[in-house]
Amino acid sequence: MPTPLNQAALAYLAEHKLPCAQLQALTALAPAVWTGQTAWQAVLAQQAITDPRHVRLVTEGVLLGTVVEQGVAPDLAIVSDDAGQFDVLTHVLCWIHAERVLAKLLGFNDLQRQALASARSELWAIYDALKAYKEAPEALTAAAIEARFDTLCATRTGYASLDQALKRMRRNREELLRVLQRPELPLHNNLSESDIRDYVKKRKISGSTRSASGRRCRDTFASLKKTCRKNQLSFWQYLQDRVFGWHRIAPLAQWIFEATPTGANVPVHGP
């Protein structure tokens, strides 16, 4: 598959702080396309990109450029729990995972417990305000929610762990409040959490797979099962249709396409 060095790739490298000298050298090459692992390795060697972290970063960038070149929208929303691997394209953070940081804290005296309860109560109140905003977006409402969020994150309670958690939320402000610019986005990634629940249960019972082939088989069948369920299809009937070659059931890609509104930028949920 061709490996493009395009604007999407360069934006990823800049965001993830590739050293300036290397970024400038790659920018001078863009736009460019290479085909094959050998050609790509030659580019890395030519640009003296040898540090393992930099090699990984540049490779991730051109892979992202590849999916954009193949038609994935650059503003596709990725909703995650703040795991670094999902910080691509338009990153959105799950509010439920953000609140869990507070939920894990334990106050050691009445003042700390009171401060923690107050912060959690205000966080959920902002969450409810965001849900209402999604139903009726309005500029003044968005500004009020932003001010309320900033006030919460600026609060200093004297409870060090709580104050650090609030500072972290302040750093994640853009990703947590992304819905104010794009009300169609979800506030959490519970759908993806549900999608991997079967896998997690199986892993707890029988452990992981013993080979790459086994992992691909497990992941493929899990994906087929969940996709059938979301499209009100019987997974057993779908398997029979494919195994016996009946082909009475349309390809799942067709079901997904027909269920998606034309032109919709459907968010992707990361765990």
Secondary structure, DSSP 8 states (H G I E B T S, - for coil): -EEEE-HHHHHHHHHTT--HHHHHHHHHH-SEEEESHHHHHHHHHHTT--SHHHHHHHHHHHHHHHHHHTT--TT-EEEESS-GGG--SEEEE-HHHHHHHHHT---SSHHHHHHHHHHHHHHHHHHHHHHHHHHS--HHHHHHHHHHHHHHHH---S-HHHHHHHHHHHHTHHHHTGGGT-TTS-S--HHHHHHTHHHHHHHHHH-S-SSHHHHHHHHHHHHHHHHHHHTT--HHHHHHHHHTT---S--HHHHHHHHS-TT----EE--
